[in-house]
C-alpha cells in the first residue's frame, strides 16, 4: 500500500472517530439536560431551593437584638420557615410499622398509647428513616413539628407527605436566632464549629436557626407531649435555651455522648 493511501485511511479513521465523539457528546448532553430539566421542574426542589435562599430582610432577625419571644422573630418563622402538614397520602419507602430504634416504644409505654398528642422531632432526617414520631402520627393520630436543617433531607421529607408541620431550619443553641454553617452528612449532619475549621471534603450550607420557644409561639403551643432531640452534640445547649416555666414537655428523648438515647418523662 502506497504512502498516500495510508495517509488517506488514517484521515478517514480520524474523521470517523471525531464523528463518533460528537454523537456521544450529543447524547450525553441530551440526557444531562433532560435530567436537569426534570429536576428543576420538581416542585419540592424548587420549594427547598427557595426556602434556603435568604434575603436581607430574612437575616435582619438574627442576633441578640431580637429575644426569642419577639413578635417580629415569631412572625418570620411562621411565614417563611413553617410548612403545613401534607393532605396527600403517605409516600413511604418501607412498610415498617415503627422505624424508630426503640424510642417510640418507650414513649408509648410512658404515655400509655396516648392519642391525639403533639410531638416535636428535631433532627427529623427524611421523615421516615429512624423516625421516632411516625408511628404515633400514623396509628395514634398525633401531629407535630419536624425540624430538619439539611436541605437534601428536607427535599426527601416533603415527598413522604407527613401529617405534621415541617420547618427547614435548626434549633438555636442561643436564646436568639442565628445563621450557622451546617455540615451535610445524612443522619450525621451537624453544626460546624468555627474553631474546628470546615471539612472541605463535606458539603456545607448556611441554615437559619431559632430557639425552641420561638417555634412554640409561632404554633401557639404550650404543651409538647413528646420532644425528640438528636442534633449530634448540641443537645445540652439547646435544652438550656428553653424557658421550662413557660413550656410543658411531658416526655423527651435525647441522644447522649455515647450515641444512646434516653427517654425522660
N, C-alpha and C positions, 0 to 999 in steps of 0.2 A: 504494500500500500504506500502510495506516494506521500511525501511530507505534507503537501497541500490538502489531501483528502483527510489526513489525520487531524489537521487543524480545524477543518470544517466539522468533523464529527465531534470534536471537543467543544466547539462553539455551540453546536446543536444540543449537546448534552447539558451544557451550562444554561442555555435558554430554557430547556425543559425543566431543569431544577429550579430556576427562578420562577417559572410559571407555577410550579408545584408549591413553592413557598408563598407566593401571592395568594393562591387559593386557600392554603392552610391558614394564613393570617386572616383572610376574609371570614372564614367560618368561625375561627376562634373569636374574632372581634364581634361577629354577629351574635354568638352565644352569650358573650360577656355583656353586650348591650341589652340583649333580651333579659338577662338576669337582673341587671341594674334597673331596667325599666319596671320589671315586676316588683323589685324591692321598693323602689321609690313610689310605686302605686299602692303599696301596702299601707292601709290606714293606721295600723298600730305603729309602724315605723315612722310615719310622718308625725304622729302624735308624740311619740317619745322624743323624736328629734326636736320638736317644738318645746316640750317640757324642760329639756336640758339646755335650752338656749336662753340665757338670762339677759334681760335688758338692764339699762342703768337704773330704771325705776325699781326693778326687782331687787337689785343689790343694795338699794338705799336702806332696807330694813335690817341690815346686819350691824352688829356691834352693840356695845353696852348702852348706847343711847336709847334703845328700844327694849324695855323689860319684857319678859315672856308673856305678860298679860296685856301688853299694849294693843289697843283695838286695831291699829294700823298693821301690826305684825299678824294678828289673828286673821284679819281680812285678807292679807296677801296669801297666807297659807290656804285659806278657804277657797279663794278664787283661782289660784294658779297651781296649787300643789295637792289638790284633793279631788280624786276622780270617783264618781258614783259607782255603786255596785252594778255589775252586769245583769241585764234582764234576759240574756241569751242562755241556752242550755249549756251545761258544763262541756268543756272540750279537753278532757283529761287523757293523759297518755297511758295511765295504769288503772286497773280496776281495784287496786288495793283499797281496802276499806279504811285503813288507818296508816298513812305513810310516815307518821312520826316514829321516833325511835324510843317509844315508851312514855313520852311526856303526856300525850293525850290521855292515855290510860290512867295515869296518876291524877291528872286534873279531873277526869270524870269520876274517879273514886272519891276525891276530896269533895267535889260538888254534887255527888250523888246523881250523876247523869242529868244535871240541871238543863232545862230547855230555855230557849229564847235569851241566851246570855249575850254578853258583849266582850269581844277579845281585842287585844292589840298584839300583833306579831311583828316584831322588828328584826330585820334580817330574814325577810319572808322568801328570799330566793326567787323561784319561778312560781310560787303559789301552790305547788304540788309536791315537789321533791322534798321529803323530810318535813313536810308541813305539820306543825303542831296544832293547827286550828281547823284543818279541812274536815276532819271527822265531825266535829261539833257543828260546823256550818252545814254539812250535808245531811246529817242524821238527827241533830238536836235543835235545828232551826236557829242557830246562832248567827249573828252578823258581827262586823267589827271593822278593824283598820289594819291593812297590810302595808308596812313601811319597808321600802327597798331602795337602796342607794344606786345600785349598778343598773344603768340603762339597758344593758343586754338582758338582765334578769327581768326587768320591768316589761320589756318587749315580750318576753316569753309568758310572763304572768298575765298580761292582758288577753292573750289568746286562750287562757284557761277559763275565762268567764266566771271568776269568783264572785260570790254574792256578798262581797264586802267592799268597803272603800279601799282605794289604793292611793298611796302617796309616793311619788317618785322623789324621795328625799332621804334624809337620815336624821337620827336623833342627835341633838347637840350635846356636847359634853360640858357646855356652859349654860348659865341661866339666861342666855340670849341667843339670837340666831347668828349663824356664821356660815361661810362657804369653806369647804375643805377639799383637799386633793384626796381622791378616793382611788385605791388600788383595785382594779377589776380582776377578780380571780374566782369566778363562780361562787361556791359556798364559803370560800375563804377570803372574800373581799374585805378590805378594812381601810380605815382612815390612815393615810400616810403621814407619819410624824415628821415635821420639818427637820428635826435633829438627826433622824435616821437616814436622810437622803432618799432620793427617789430611784427605785429599781427600774432602770431603763429597759429591762427585758420584759416588764409588765406594762399593761395598758393602765392609764390613769385618766380620771375625768374630774372636773370640778362639780361638786354636789352641794346643794343648799341643805342646811340642817336647821332644825327647830327644836326647842325644848319640848319634852313630852307634854307639859302642861298647856302649851300653845295649841297642840293638836286637840286636846280635850276641850278647850274653849271653842275652837273652831267647829267642833261637832256637838257642842252643848252637852258634854258627857261629864259626869262627876264620879260614876262608879264603873270600874273595869273588873269584870268577873275573872278574866284570865289575861295576864300580861306575859308574853313570851319574848325574852330578850336574849339575842345572840348577835353580838356586834364585835366579835373577835378581839376581845381585850379591853373594851371601853365600858363594860357593864357598870362598874362601880361609879365611874364619873357620871354616867347617865342617871343612875339612881340618886346621886347626890343633888341633882337639879330639881327633883320632884318635891313639891310642897305637900307632904303627906297629910297635913292638917286640912287640906282642901280637896284631896283626892282619896277615894276609897278603892284600893286594889285588893280584891279578895284572895286571888291565887296568882303567884308568879313563878316562872321558871327561868333560871339564868344559867349560862354556861360558866363554869369555874375555870381556874387556871389549868386544870388537868383535862380539859375538854369533856367534862362530865356535866350533866345537868342536875340542878337541884330544884325541886318543887317546893315553894314556900307558901303555906296557907296563911 
